[in-house]
């Protein structure tokens, strides 16, 4: 059985995480025109190419770039579903 805890009983050192939906848009900078394009996490995690909405250049994140992105989000308390 779960019981709510009073505020003074909660350990303040615990981190709170937010689970991001796969539909969250992440701004990704185009390698060609250096402008940002919003791309969903689902598309990035599937390693699908995406089209820059400014210059129409096809871009893709490498596996290393995706891992860096997910690690940075994780450091700020954002998690993604596996």
N, C-alpha and C positions, 0 to 999 in steps of 0.2 A: 504494500500500500504506500502511495506517495503522499507526503504532507508538504504543504508550502512552508518555506523557512522565512523567519523574520529577517529583515534586512541586516541586522547586526550579526546574524549567524552565518551569513554568506561569506565565503572566503574571497577577499578582494583581489587576491593574487591570481585567481583563475581568469583565463581569457575567454571572452565571448566570441564565438565565430558566427558568421553569416554564410549560409549555403546559397550560392548563386544559381539561378536558373540557367539552363542551357541557352535561353533566349536573350540573356543579357548582352547588350551591345558594348563592345570594347573598341575605343578609337585606335586604329593602326595607321601608322604613317607610311605613305607610299614611298617606295625606293626611288621612283622616277621624279615625281613632282613635289615631294616632301609635304603633301597635304594629308590630313587625317580622313580616314574612311571608317565608319562604324561597321563592325563585323561581329556576328553572334559568336558566343563561345562554342556553340555546337559546330559551327562551320570551321572554326579554328582547330578544335580538337579532332575533327575528322580529316585534317590536313587538306581541306579542299581549297583550291585557288579562289581568290576573291578579286573583284574588279574595282579599281579605284573610281570613285564617283566624280573625280575631277578631270583626270587625264585618260581614263579607261584602260590603264595599264593593268595587266593581270599580275597579281602578287600572290605569294604563298609564304607562310611562316615555316621555318625549318623546325625540326624536332627540338633543337637546342633553344631556339627563340621561344617556342611554346612552353618549354619547361621553365625558362626564366620568367615568363609572364605569369605562370601558375604559382611559382615560388614567391614572386613579389606580391601577388594577390593574397597568398597565404600569410605572408608576414604582416599584412594589414588586417588580418582576421577574416578574410573571405575564402571560402572553400568551394569547390565544385564537385558535382556528383561524378562518380567514376564511370 
